[in-house]
Amino acid sequence: MPRAWLPNLKPRTKAISLSLPVGLLDQIKIAANTRDVPYQSLIKMWLNEKVG
């Protein structure tokens, strides 16, 4: 039986817990707000730019 190809599936992700200083998290939230994106998405974008 041939395998189904599902091109619109999101890549696998894994939830993690990350402790940040409150001031840093506040700065990230402000930066995310000015870009009109969720702060978690902004963190992922920044990490991807640095590592990817």
C-alpha positions as CSV (number, residue, x, y, z in Angstrom):
1,M,0.0,0.0,0.0
2,P,1.5,3.4,-1.0
3,R,2.1,5.9,1.8
4,A,-0.1,9.0,1.9
5,W,1.7,12.3,1.4
6,L,0.4,15.1,3.7
7,P,2.2,18.3,2.7
8,N,0.3,20.7,5.0
9,L,1.2,19.0,8.3
10,K,3.2,21.1,10.8
11,P,6.6,19.9,11.7
12,R,6.9,18.1,15.0
13,T,7.3,20.2,18.0
14,K,8.1,19.6,21.7
15,A,7.0,21.8,24.5
16,I,9.7,23.0,26.9
17,S,9.8,25.1,30.0
18,L,12.1,28.1,30.1
19,S,12.7,30.4,33.0
20,L,13.5,34.0,32.1
21,P,14.0,37.1,34.2
22,V,10.8,39.0,34.4
23,G,12.3,42.1,32.9
24,L,13.5,40.2,29.9
25,L,10.2,38.5,29.3
26,D,8.5,42.0,29.6
27,Q,10.9,43.3,26.9
28,I,10.1,40.3,24.6
29,K,6.4,40.8,25.1
30,I,6.7,44.5,24.2
31,A,8.7,43.6,21.1
32,A,6.1,41.0,20.1
33,N,3.3,43.5,20.6
34,T,4.9,46.1,18.3
35,R,5.3,43.4,15.7
36,D,1.7,42.1,16.3
37,V,2.8,38.5,16.9
38,P,2.5,36.3,20.0
39,Y,5.6,36.5,22.2
40,Q,6.2,32.7,22.0
41,S,6.2,33.0,18.2
42,L,8.7,35.8,18.3
43,I,11.0,33.8,20.6
44,K,10.8,30.9,18.1
45,M,11.6,33.2,15.2
46,W,14.6,34.7,17.0
47,L,15.9,31.3,18.0
48,N,15.5,30.0,14.4
49,E,17.4,33.0,13.1
50,K,20.3,32.4,15.5
51,V,20.5,28.6,15.3
52,G,18.9,27.8,11.9
